[in-house]
Amino acid sequence: MEPAMGMGLVALMGAAATVAGCSEDLESDIGSQSNPNSQVQLAAQVGYPHRIFNKAISGEPPSNAMYCAVGAGVAMVLIQSVNASPLLAIAIGAFVAALLNGVFSTTAYMGRNASQTRFNQYVYLDVLRNQLLSLMGHAYITTFCIVGLSYVMWHHDLIGHPFPFPVIAMIWGLAVGAIGSSTGDVHYGAEREFQDFKFGAGLNAADSGNITRFAEAGIRSSMDNAWFCSKFGGPVTGIAFGMTVFLDNWRSTAFSGWTAVVVGSAIVLALIIYNRQIETYARKKYGPYPEYAGDIEA
Amino acid sequence: MSEPAETANQVDAKGIVVGLVGIYIAGISGIPYLAFLAGIGAIFATKMGADAVRRVCSYGIGTGVPSIGMLALGMGIIAAMFGLAIGKMYKAVFIGPIVGLVLALVIGFVVGSLTNKVIKLNIPVMERCLTEIAGAGVLVLTGFSVMVAGSMDFTVIVEKVITTGYIAPIFILGALGILHPFNASLGPDETQDRTLVHAYSCGAIAMVIGGVCSIAVIDPIAGIISIVIGLAIWYATFMGFVRLVKRDAGAGYVGTGLLPPGAM
């Protein structure tokens, strides 16, 4: 393959991954999956029944791996058995995956809330209806992008990865779930829920569950959380996942053999040093909690 | 956690017997139109796994519920492939699923003992539940693999299910079928019948997707039979789940409304 073509494919995959990362994070924020889920699950038990969507479909990595594996499996059946065009096949596969997202989200919301009846937690059908299509829409975008980039990676005329198509999609699904869970969800789970706390204040146990109650105006809903997270958490997940896909494929396309390994190690090392610098900068700038008078290094 | 309507022994007996019978009829008959029976066996095995997850995780293993489901299929896939490979090695295809099941039960028991004795989790039902979960994992994987491939022959399964990559959706849907029913019902008012009817519906979803995969692998009609039967089981059990949610939520099952009185 020509180098220009190879770099073009790598850029395309990076772009698809950026969109996938962003939509994956917003999908999990609407459903309060993973990081913030423990607070949402806990809220009713500490006396704060709520109207937040409780979407507990395992962790994000397995659930996204499921959507992507199913999307790729259905797409591959269509490509192999009826010779469908890949783009159409991927679109149909992503649609089937979005339907599964809808079913699993419904059962998770209904099941979890019905299991907390004694804490006065209601099953609100309007909460279910309002959020469900947003969840499915975001899951569709994620699956479409991931299955698309997996197809580019798998097809023998393009990148030509030796793994089967659905397995590549499953691995990228696990990756996007893991990155969404560790990058973007922190913005919801830590920032959105505790934004009125001072830096370094910690979380008093008595404040648990408060987070489900009030938004900028009125009772907080899952849409408010998506609105908040779409400003930073979603895009930052997209950049993180896009960079992962782009840099990994770039080093193996532009270089080969041991040079690619050395370049990969250099990238990882540079990112570790950069991250550490940002962390120490933030701690120094925003400082320890004002009332804290200890001498432990912040 | 309420009193169980079905005891662990009943659930296990149904899971193992229906699971194995389904796999054997589908695998030995050689008729592709009977492949769906392996899927039905796998649905009962899913229920057996979900019940075991329910019992072990009610000891407060909150975030461990998804992990235990993935562990089940992790133990299951090794044992399933080993069993089928042994069947091929000794030229006796029919011993494959049994060997796989026995190996999985042994692996599960060892992992359970390690968890309790070495890591000292000290959960009384750990050994038994991990043994059941591993058994469920192997039956789910073998069942859906046989349904997709229409055969119990190791070579056919490797060629049509593993090399093509259809193992990926089967693996992950099988794992979610075992872990999702209890995970989605986590809470003090969880009831066994609701969790188990949900397990049937998750198993049926895996059967439908397995049916879609088998369209490309064995025969379009055999695939469509699996899809239609899977969809029928899914619809019936999903509606059953919603009915039980209404029963358990009682007056809390509302169309819309403000937060309950006294909650503000």
HADDOCK unambig.tbl for C-alpha pairs under 7 A between the chains (distance, minus, plus):
assign (segid A and resid 47 and name CA) (segid B and resid 263 and name CA) 6.95 0.50 0.50
assign (segid A and resid 48 and name CA) (segid B and resid 263 and name CA) 6.25 0.50 0.50
assign (segid A and resid 49 and name CA) (segid B and resid 259 and name CA) 6.85 0.50 0.50
assign (segid A and resid 49 and name CA) (segid B and resid 263 and name CA) 6.47 0.50 0.50
assign (segid A and resid 50 and name CA) (segid B and resid 259 and name CA) 6.64 0.50 0.50
assign (segid A and resid 56 and name CA) (segid B and resid 183 and name CA) 6.84 0.50 0.50
assign (segid A and resid 56 and name CA) (segid B and resid 184 and name CA) 5.93 0.50 0.50
assign (segid A and resid 57 and name CA) (segid B and resid 180 and name CA) 6.43 0.50 0.50
assign (segid A and resid 57 and name CA) (segid B and resid 184 and name CA) 6.86 0.50 0.50
assign (segid A and resid 58 and name CA) (segid B and resid 66 and name CA) 5.00 0.50 0.50
assign (segid A and resid 58 and name CA) (segid B and resid 180 and name CA) 6.49 0.50 0.50
assign (segid A and resid 58 and name CA) (segid B and resid 183 and name CA) 6.79 0.50 0.50
assign (segid A and resid 59 and name CA) (segid B and resid 66 and name CA) 6.66 0.50 0.50
assign (segid A and resid 66 and name CA) (segid B and resid 169 and name CA) 6.49 0.50 0.50
assign (segid A and resid 66 and name CA) (segid B and resid 172 and name CA) 5.62 0.50 0.50
assign (segid A and resid 66 and name CA) (segid B and resid 173 and name CA) 6.47 0.50 0.50
assign (segid A and resid 69 and name CA) (segid B and resid 168 and name CA) 5.89 0.50 0.50
assign (segid A and resid 69 and name CA) (segid B and resid 169 and name CA) 4.94 0.50 0.50
assign (segid A and resid 70 and name CA) (segid B and resid 169 and name CA) 5.16 0.50 0.50
assign (segid A and resid 73 and name CA) (segid B and resid 166 and name CA) 6.11 0.50 0.50
assign (segid A and resid 73 and name CA) (segid B and resid 169 and name CA) 6.63 0.50 0.50
assign (segid A and resid 73 and name CA) (segid B and resid 213 and name CA) 6.74 0.50 0.50
assign (segid A and resid 74 and name CA) (segid B and resid 212 and name CA) 6.83 0.50 0.50
assign (segid A and resid 74 and name CA) (segid B and resid 213 and name CA) 6.84 0.50 0.50
assign (segid A and resid 77 and name CA) (segid B and resid 213 and name CA) 6.01 0.50 0.50
assign (segid A and resid 77 and name CA) (segid B and resid 216 and name CA) 5.35 0.50 0.50
assign (segid A and resid 80 and name CA) (segid B and resid 216 and name CA) 6.47 0.50 0.50
assign (segid A and resid 81 and name CA) (segid B and resid 216 and name CA) 5.17 0.50 0.50
assign (segid A and resid 107 and name CA) (segid B and resid 184 and name CA) 6.58 0.50 0.50
assign (segid A and resid 108 and name CA) (segid B and resid 184 and name CA) 4.32 0.50 0.50
assign (segid A and resid 108 and name CA) (segid B and resid 185 and name CA) 6.97 0.50 0.50
assign (segid A and resid 110 and name CA) (segid B and resid 245 and name CA) 6.61 0.50 0.50
assign (segid A and resid 111 and name CA) (segid B and resid 184 and name CA) 5.38 0.50 0.50
assign (segid A and resid 111 and name CA) (segid B and resid 185 and name CA) 4.47 0.50 0.50
assign (segid A and resid 111 and name CA) (segid B and resid 245 and name CA) 6.55 0.50 0.50
assign (segid A and resid 112 and name CA) (segid B and resid 184 and name CA) 5.54 0.50 0.50
assign (segid A and resid 112 and name CA) (segid B and resid 185 and name CA) 4.68 0.50 0.50
assign (segid A and resid 112 and name CA) (segid B and resid 186 and name CA) 5.72 0.50 0.50
assign (segid A and resid 112 and name CA) (segid B and resid 187 and name CA) 6.55 0.50 0.50
assign (segid A and resid 114 and name CA) (segid B and resid 245 and name CA) 5.84 0.50 0.50
assign (segid A and resid 114 and name CA) (segid B and resid 248 and name CA) 5.89 0.50 0.50
assign (segid A and resid 114 and name CA) (segid B and resid 249 and name CA) 4.71 0.50 0.50
assign (segid A and resid 115 and name CA) (segid B and resid 185 and name CA) 5.95 0.50 0.50
assign (segid A and resid 115 and name CA) (segid B and resid 186 and name CA) 6.45 0.50 0.50
assign (segid A and resid 115 and name CA) (segid B and resid 187 and name CA) 4.78 0.50 0.50
assign (segid A and resid 115 and name CA) (segid B and resid 188 and name CA) 5.92 0.50 0.50
assign (segid A and resid 115 and name CA) (segid B and resid 189 and name CA) 4.12 0.50 0.50
assign (segid A and resid 115 and name CA) (segid B and resid 190 and name CA) 4.75 0.50 0.50
assign (segid A and resid 116 and name CA) (segid B and resid 187 and name CA) 5.69 0.50 0.50
assign (segid A and resid 116 and name CA) (segid B and resid 188 and name CA) 6.27 0.50 0.50
assign (segid A and resid 116 and name CA) (segid B and resid 189 and name CA) 5.75 0.50 0.50
assign (segid A and resid 117 and name CA) (segid B and resid 189 and name CA) 6.57 0.50 0.50
assign (segid A and resid 117 and name CA) (segid B and resid 249 and name CA) 5.72 0.50 0.50
assign (segid A and resid 120 and name CA) (segid B and resid 260 and name CA) 6.80 0.50 0.50
assign (segid A and resid 121 and name CA) (segid B and resid 252 and name CA) 7.00 0.50 0.50
assign (segid A and resid 122 and name CA) (segid B and resid 252 and name CA) 4.33 0.50 0.50
assign (segid A and resid 122 and name CA) (segid B and resid 253 and name CA) 5.99 0.50 0.50
assign (segid A and resid 123 and name CA) (segid B and resid 252 and name CA) 5.89 0.50 0.50
assign (segid A and resid 123 and name CA) (segid B and resid 253 and name CA) 4.86 0.50 0.50
assign (segid A and resid 123 and name CA) (segid B and resid 254 and name CA) 6.13 0.50 0.50
assign (segid A and resid 124 and name CA) (segid B and resid 253 and name CA) 6.51 0.50 0.50
assign (segid A and resid 124 and name CA) (segid B and resid 254 and name CA) 5.32 0.50 0.50
assign (segid A and resid 124 and name CA) (segid B and resid 255 and name CA) 5.72 0.50 0.50
assign (segid A and resid 124 and name CA) (segid B and resid 256 and name CA) 5.50 0.50 0.50
assign (segid A and resid 125 and name CA) (segid B and resid 254 and name CA) 6.29 0.50 0.50
assign (segid A and resid 125 and name CA) (segid B and resid 255 and name CA) 4.76 0.50 0.50
assign (segid A and resid 125 and name CA) (segid B and resid 256 and name CA) 6.19 0.50 0.50
assign (segid A and resid 126 and name CA) (segid B and resid 255 and name CA) 5.91 0.50 0.50
assign (segid A and resid 126 and name CA) (segid B and resid 256 and name CA) 5.40 0.50 0.50
assign (segid A and resid 164 and name CA) (segid B and resid 163 and name CA) 6.62 0.50 0.50
assign (segid A and resid 164 and name CA) (segid B and resid 164 and name CA) 5.82 0.50 0.50
assign (segid A and resid 164 and name CA) (segid B and resid 165 and name CA) 4.91 0.50 0.50
assign (segid A and resid 165 and name CA) (segid B and resid 165 and name CA) 6.39 0.50 0.50
assign (segid A and resid 166 and name CA) (segid B and resid 165 and name CA) 5.32 0.50 0.50
assign (segid A and resid 166 and name CA) (segid B and resid 166 and name CA) 6.54 0.50 0.50
assign (segid A and resid 166 and name CA) (segid B and resid 168 and name CA) 5.97 0.50 0.50
assign (segid A and resid 167 and name CA) (segid B and resid 165 and name CA) 5.64 0.50 0.50
assign (segid A and resid 167 and name CA) (segid B and resid 168 and name CA) 5.44 0.50 0.50
assign (segid A and resid 170 and name CA) (segid B and resid 168 and name CA) 6.65 0.50 0.50
